[in-house]
Structures are given as structure tokens and as C-alpha cells.
């Protein structure tokens, strides 16, 4: 056990003091500060400038009511009267105006219009302009058929539609929205951590192997001890980095972005979701980290690490895509089935736990499948690891595993 702690702390402290870890952590902390204050940054660049849009009113009577209608939708859009289309085009080209509109009355005496701008990349402004013109058309059409303003309002008032789950234990719509936020955050954390730290584990193994230090280590420390010492050492490193990020992001949101912090509302969430999130995160990390360790042992150069761990990347990307799809349809049969496939379980089963009320035995089976898979991978990985670290020639994926296992048997 003492050798395990030596490997564990050596891996942790060596990576903790590395320039790459320090620089990466600083960059991630700065990025978290930017993301948690993005609304203030956008406002800083935008200032209080209005979005100016020229309007060529061919009817001579639509501009004023159109502006009044548009203020209810987007008060930042300012309509400016224009009379000549060529001059309006020049204003847009000179970036004085965002664009310009041509509005008129059709044969029925109802508004119609068109929008012109340098490009159609900005969808928000034309959408708001169209919505405002549509509402103006509705108002004019209602008055033409003799409806009062109150009657028109009554006509377009949304229908009352109550939604209630029959299952007493089912989550309310507000609870589901809160759960979706937390589930998405934790899914993203699992995704990023596996890709980042799985690659780090594989690179660590390949680096020691390329320096021939591995040949000395493998003769004095068992492969299982060495492999899990590295895995858990980098796990502690990732935890250190995440704690720093959460402290920086949490403090920034608390000081400058309370709205986003209230939207997450961790205090209002079920403690079981947070517990399950931690459990599935740790199991998922151990699963993919174990794979990364023995796959990293198959290459002799750090340049080949990314290619070696490509199967892990494919699996974790597939799991993330399925999980994101499942945020809208967590009860789908496909989601339920994939939640019991071990490489997808950490994300998909947690998704179901967070959004649905599922039997505890299903969650326990998912965890048991993960534990059994991790143990099986650890046992098989140890055999591959012990032989793989002594291989220095290039092999295909399956051929490399086969040769590593044979080398282990011959030792």
C-alpha cells in the first residue's frame, strides 16, 4: 500500500506543479469569469445605442402606430423616417442604420412590408420587426371588422392550459426545468473531465514509457498499483482544478450575476440528485480513466496518444449526444436501454434519475453494471498495462492488446 501512495502523490504533485496545469487553470478561471459576466461584457461593448432602422412608409400613415407597436416588443429598435431608398441603402452601407424597411398597405388596406440589410446573419432584429408589423396588421384588421380593443385583446389572449402529472411522485414543470439545468451542467462536467483528464492519464503513461522509466517502475511496483495510483492521482488533480473553478465562478456569479445563480437554485434541488451526480461522475471517471491508462500503455510516443484513446473519445461523444437528446425525451425507450450500457450509464442513467422518478433498483443495477465493468477493465487493463509498457514498436489497436497480454503471460 505504501507504494500506491508513493505513485499517487508523485503523480498528483508532479502534475500540480507543472507549467501546463498552472497555465490551463489560469486560462479556465479567466474563461469562467468571462462566461459568468458575459451579459455585462456585451452591455459594455454595446453601450446604450439604439438599433436604428430606416422606414420608407409608402402609405404615409403606418410609421407612428408601427413604432408604438414595436416598443412593446423591443424598445431598443428605433424607427427613422426615410423617403429615398438609395439614401437608405447608403445609410446601411455606412453602418449608420442596421437596415431599412419598406412598408405599405395592400389591396385590403392591411400593412405589408420588407426588410433590407447588408446580410441576414442577425435574425433577432428582422424577427422583431416582422412581429411588430404582424401585430399592427391584427389591430387594423380587428378595427375594420368592428371589434373594439377589448374584444381584440380577448380574442388573442392565450388559452388556459393546465398540465399536471398523475404520478404523485412526478416532478413539477418548475422542478424539471431546475433539474435540466443541473443535469446539463453535470453532463458537461463529466464530458469535459473524461476528455481532459483521460488524455492526461494516457499521456502520463506514454511519457514515462518513452523515457524508459517505466521499465524500472514496473519491476518494483505492481501494474494494478501503478495504474490506479496514476488514475486516482490525476482524479485528485481534477478535483483541485474543479474546486478552484467553482470558487472563482461561484464568487463571480454571486457578486455580478445573481440572476444566473437564482436560475440554478441549488438549494431548491433534491439532495439525492446531487449525490447521484457525484456518484455517477466518479464511476464514469474511473471507467474511462482505466481505459485511458491501458490504452496509453500501448503507445511509445506521446504524439500517438490521441490516436490511441480515440475509442474513448468516440464513446464519450456518443454518450453526450444521446444525453443531450434525452433532455427533451427522457422517457424514450432508446434512452432507457442505453442507460444500462456501461459506457453510456454515467450520463444516461444520471439523466433519467434527474428528470424522472424511476425505481431505485434500476439505479442500483446501473451502478452495479458500472462497478463490474470497472473491475473487469481493471483486471484486463492490468494485464495489458504490464505488457504494454514494455512494447516500443507500433501495432494496430487489437494487435497491440494481444501482444501486450502475451508479454504479460511470459513474464
C-alpha positions in Angstrom: 0.0 0.0 0.0 2.9 2.4 0.7 4.0 2.0 -3.0 0.5 3.0 -4.1 0.7 6.3 -2.0 4.1 7.0 -3.5 2.8 6.7 -7.0 -0.4 8.6 -6.1 1.3 11.6 -4.5 4.1 11.6 -7.1 1.6 11.8 -9.9 -0.5 14.5 -8.1 2.3 16.8 -7.0 4.2 16.4 -10.3 1.2 17.5 -12.3 0.1 20.1 -9.8 3.5 21.9 -10.1 3.7 21.6 -13.9 3.5 24.8 -16.0 0.9 23.3 -18.3 -1.5 22.7 -15.3 -1.0 26.2 -13.9 -1.4 27.9 -17.2 -4.5 25.8 -18.0 -6.1 26.5 -14.7 -5.5 30.3 -15.0 -7.0 30.2 -18.5 -10.0 28.3 -17.3 -10.5 30.6 -14.4 -10.4 33.6 -16.7 -12.8 31.9 -19.1 -15.2 31.2 -16.2 -15.0 34.9 -15.2 -15.8 35.9 -18.8 -18.7 33.5 -19.1 -20.3 34.4 -15.7 -20.1 38.1 -16.7 -20.9 37.8 -20.4 -24.1 40.0 -20.1 -22.1 42.8 -18.6 -19.3 42.5 -21.2 -21.9 42.6 -24.0 -23.5 45.7 -22.5 -20.1 47.3 -22.2 -19.4 46.9 -25.9 -23.0 47.7 -27.0 -23.5 50.7 -24.6 -26.9 52.3 -24.7 -27.0 52.6 -28.5 -30.4 52.1 -30.1 -30.7 49.8 -33.1 -31.6 52.2 -35.9 -33.8 51.1 -38.7 -35.0 53.3 -41.6 -38.6 53.1 -42.7 -39.9 54.1 -46.1 -43.7 54.5 -45.4 -45.4 54.4 -48.8 -48.8 54.8 -47.2 -47.9 57.8 -45.1 -49.8 56.5 -42.1 -48.1 53.4 -40.7 -44.9 54.7 -39.2 -46.3 56.2 -35.9 -48.6 53.2 -35.0 -45.8 50.8 -36.1 -43.3 52.4 -33.8 -45.8 52.3 -30.9 -46.4 48.6 -31.5 -42.7 47.8 -31.8 -41.9 49.4 -28.5 -43.9 46.7 -26.8 -41.7 44.0 -28.4 -38.2 45.6 -28.5 -37.8 49.2 -27.2 -34.2 49.2 -28.4 -35.3 49.4 -32.0 -35.7 53.0 -33.2 -37.5 53.6 -36.5 -36.4 56.5 -38.5 -38.4 58.0 -41.4 -36.8 57.7 -44.8 -38.0 58.9 -48.2 -35.4 57.7 -50.7 -34.3 54.1 -51.0 -30.9 54.9 -52.4 -30.1 57.1 -49.4 -31.4 54.4 -47.1 -29.1 51.9 -48.8 -26.1 54.3 -48.2 -27.0 54.6 -44.5 -27.0 50.8 -44.2 -23.7 50.5 -46.1 -22.1 53.2 -43.9 -23.4 51.2 -40.8 -25.4 54.2 -39.6 -28.5 52.1 -39.8 -28.9 48.4 -39.1 -31.2 48.1 -42.1 -34.3 49.7 -43.6 -37.9 48.7 -44.3 -40.4 49.5 -47.0 -44.0 49.4 -45.6 -47.3 49.9 -47.5 -50.9 48.9 -47.5 -52.2 46.0 -49.6 -55.4 45.9 -51.6 -57.3 45.1 -48.4 -55.9 48.1 -46.6 -53.7 46.0 -44.4 -49.9 46.5 -43.7 -47.2 44.7 -45.6 -43.5 45.3 -45.7 -40.0 44.1 -46.5 -36.7 44.4 -44.7 -33.3 45.1 -46.3 -29.8 44.9 -44.7 -26.2 44.1 -45.6 -26.7 40.4 -44.5 -29.3 38.2 -42.9 -27.0 36.9 -40.3 -28.7 38.8 -37.5 -32.1 37.1 -37.0 -33.3 39.0 -33.9 -34.0 42.4 -35.5 -35.9 41.3 -38.5 -37.9 38.8 -36.4 -39.0 41.6 -34.0 -39.8 43.9 -36.9 -42.0 41.2 -38.5 -43.7 40.5 -35.2 -44.4 44.2 -34.7 -45.9 44.5 -38.2 -48.0 41.4 -37.7 -49.5 42.9 -34.5 -50.2 46.1 -36.3 -51.9 44.2 -39.0 -54.0 42.4 -36.4 -55.0 45.6 -34.8 -56.0 47.3 -38.1 -57.9 44.1 -39.3 -59.8 43.9 -36.0 -60.9 47.6 -36.3 -62.0 47.0 -39.9 -64.5 44.3 -38.8 -65.8 46.4 -35.9 -64.0 44.8 -33.0 -63.1 47.0 -30.0 -59.7 47.0 -28.5 -61.0 44.9 -25.6 -62.6 42.4 -27.9 -59.4 42.1 -29.9 -57.4 41.5 -26.7 -59.9 38.9 -25.6 -59.6 37.1 -29.0 -55.8 36.8 -28.8 -55.5 36.0 -25.1 -53.7 32.6 -24.7 -55.9 29.7 -23.8 -55.7 28.4 -20.2 -54.0 25.1 -20.4 -53.2 23.3 -17.1 -50.6 20.5 -17.0 -50.5 18.0 -14.1 -48.8 14.7 -13.7 -50.9 11.8 -12.4 -47.9 10.2 -10.6 -47.8 11.9 -7.2 -44.0 11.5 -7.1 -43.5 13.1 -10.5 -41.7 16.4 -10.7 -43.5 19.6 -11.5 -42.6 21.6 -14.6 -40.5 24.1 -12.5 -38.7 21.2 -10.8 -38.0 19.6 -14.2 -36.6 22.9 -15.5 -34.3 23.2 -12.5 -33.3 19.6 -12.8 -32.5 20.0 -16.5 -30.1 22.9 -15.7 -28.2 20.8 -13.1 -28.3 17.7 -15.3 -26.9 19.6 -18.3 -24.1 21.2 -16.1 -23.1 17.8 -14.6 -23.2 16.1 -18.0 -20.9 18.8 -19.4 -18.6 18.4 -16.5 -18.4 14.6 -17.0 -17.8 15.1 -20.7 -15.0 17.7 -20.3 -13.3 15.9 -17.4 -13.2 12.5 -19.2 -11.7 14.0 -22.3 -9.3 16.3 -20.5 -8.1 14.0 -17.7 -8.3 10.7 -19.6 -6.0 12.2 -22.1 -3.7 13.4 -19.3 -3.5 9.9 -17.8 -2.7 8.3 -21.2 -0.1 11.0 -21.8 1.5 10.4 -18.4 1.9 6.7 -19.1 3.3 7.3 -22.6 5.7 9.9 -21.3 7.2 7.7 -18.7 7.3 4.8 -21.2 9.2 6.9 -23.8 11.8 7.9 -21.2 12.3 4.2 -20.3 11.5 5.0 -16.6 8.6 2.5 -16.9 10.9 -0.5 -17.2 12.3 0.3 -13.7 8.9 1.1 -12.2 7.2 -2.0 -13.5 9.7 -4.2 -11.8 9.2 -2.7 -8.4 5.5 -1.7 -8.4 2.7 -4.0 -9.5 0.8 -2.8 -12.6 -2.5 -2.5 -10.7 -0.9 -0.4 -8.0 0.8 1.8 -10.6 -2.2 2.2 -12.8 -4.6 3.1 -10.1 -2.0 5.3 -8.4 -1.9 7.4 -11.6 -5.7 7.3 -12.1 -6.5 8.5 -8.6 -3.6 11.0 -8.5 -5.0 12.7 -11.6 -8.5 12.4 -10.2 -7.4 14.4 -7.2 -5.7 16.9 -9.6 -9.0 17.3 -11.5 -10.9 17.8 -8.2 -8.4 20.5 -7.2 -8.9 22.3 -10.5 -12.7 22.0 -10.4 -12.8 23.4 -6.8 -10.8 26.4 -7.9 -13.1 26.9 -10.9 -16.2 26.6 -8.9 -14.9 29.0 -6.3 -14.0 31.6 -8.9 -17.2 31.1 -11.0 -19.4 31.0 -7.9 -17.9 34.2 -6.4 -18.2 35.9 -9.7 -21.9 34.9 -10.1 -22.7 35.8 -6.5 -21.2 39.3 -7.0 -22.2 40.2 -10.5 -24.8 37.7 -11.9 -27.4 36.8 -9.3 -30.0 36.1 -12.0 -28.0 33.1 -13.3 -27.3 31.9 -9.8 -31.0 32.0 -8.9 -31.8 30.1 -12.2 -29.7 27.2 -10.9 -31.2 27.3 -7.4 -29.1 24.5 -5.9 -30.7 25.0 -2.5 -34.1 24.1 -4.0 -32.9 20.9 -5.6 -33.2 17.4 -4.3 -30.1 16.3 -2.3 -30.4 12.9 -4.0 -29.8 14.4 -7.4 -26.6 16.0 -6.2 -25.5 12.7 -4.6 -26.3 10.7 -7.7 -24.4 13.3 -9.7 -21.2 12.8 -7.7 -21.5 9.0 -7.7 -22.0 8.7 -11.4 -19.3 11.3 -12.1 -16.8 9.2 -10.0 -17.8 5.9 -11.6 -17.7 7.4 -15.0 -14.3 8.9 -14.4 -12.9 5.5 -13.1 -14.4 3.7 -16.1 -12.9 5.9 -18.8 -9.7 6.6 -16.8 -9.0 2.9 -16.5 -9.4 2.5 -20.3 -7.2 5.5 -20.9 -4.4 4.1 -18.7 -4.1 0.8 -20.5 -4.6 2.3 -24.0 -1.8 4.8 -23.2 0.4 1.9 -22.3 0.1 0.6 -25.9 1.9 3.6 -27.5 5.6 4.5 -27.1 5.4 8.2 -28.2 3.2 11.0 -26.7 2.4 12.0 -30.3 0.4 8.8 -30.7 -1.7 9.2 -27.5 -4.7 11.0 -29.1 -4.9 8.3 -31.7 -4.7 5.5 -29.0 -7.6 7.0 -26.9 -9.8 7.7 -29.9 -12.2 4.9 -28.9 -12.8 6.6 -25.6 -13.5 9.9 -27.4 -16.0 8.3 -29.7 -17.8 6.7 -26.8 -17.9 9.8 -24.6 -19.1 12.0 -27.5 -21.8 9.4 -28.4 -22.9 9.3 -24.7 -23.1 13.1 -24.6 -25.1 13.4 -27.8 -27.6 10.8 -26.6 -27.8 12.5 -23.2 -28.5 15.9 -24.7 -31.2 14.4 -27.0 -32.7 12.7 -23.9 -33.1 16.1 -22.1 -36.3 16.5 -24.1 -37.4 12.9 -24.2 -36.1 11.2 -21.0 -38.9 8.5 -21.1 -37.9 7.2 -24.6 -37.2 3.5 -24.8 -33.9 4.2 -26.5 -32.8 6.3 -23.6 -33.8 3.6 -21.1 -31.9 0.9 -23.0 -28.7 2.9 -23.4 -28.8 3.8 -19.7 -27.8 0.2 -18.9 -24.9 0.1 -21.4 -21.9 0.7 -19.2 -20.1 3.2 -21.4 -23.2 5.3 -21.5 -24.6 4.7 -18.0 -22.8 7.5 -16.2 -24.5 10.1 -18.3 -27.8 8.5 -19.4 -28.7 6.9 -16.1 -28.0 10.2 -14.3 -30.1 11.9 -16.9 -33.1 9.6 -16.0 -32.5 10.0 -12.3 -32.5 13.7 -12.6 -35.6 14.1 -14.7 -37.8 11.1 -13.9 -39.0 9.2 -10.9 -37.5 5.7 -11.6 -37.3 2.7 -9.3 -34.2 2.6 -7.1 -33.4 -1.0 -8.3 -32.9 0.4 -11.8 -30.3 2.9 -10.5 -28.6 0.2 -8.4 -28.4 -2.1 -11.4 -26.8 0.7 -13.4 -24.3 1.3 -10.7 -23.6 -2.4 -10.3 -23.0 -2.7 -14.1 -20.6 0.1 -13.9 -18.7 -1.3 -10.9 -18.4 -4.8 -12.5 -17.2 -3.2 -15.8 -14.6 -1.1 -13.9 -13.3 -4.2 -12.1 -13.2 -6.2 -15.4 -11.4 -3.4 -17.2 -9.0 -3.0 -14.2 -8.1 -6.7 -14.3 -7.8 -6.9 -18.1 -6.2 -3.4 -18.2 -3.6 -4.5 -15.7 -2.6 -7.4 -17.9 -2.4 -5.1 -21.0 -0.7 -2.4 -18.9 2.1 -4.7 -17.7 2.9 -6.0 -21.1 2.1 -2.8 -23.0 4.6 -0.6 -21.1 7.4 -2.9 -22.4 6.3 -2.5 -26.1 8.1 0.1 -28.2 7.1 -0.8 -31.7 4.0 0.3 -33.5 0.9 -2.0 -33.7 -2.7 -1.8 -34.6 -5.2 -1.4 -31.8 -6.2 -5.1 -31.4 -2.9 -6.5 -32.3 -1.2 -4.3 -29.7 -3.6 -5.5 -27.0 -3.0 -9.1 -28.0 0.8 -8.7 -27.9 0.7 -6.9 -24.6 -1.3 -9.7 -23.0 1.2 -12.3 -24.4 4.1 -10.3 -22.9 2.4 -10.3 -19.5 1.9 -14.1 -19.6 5.6 -14.6 -20.5 6.8 -12.5 -17.5 
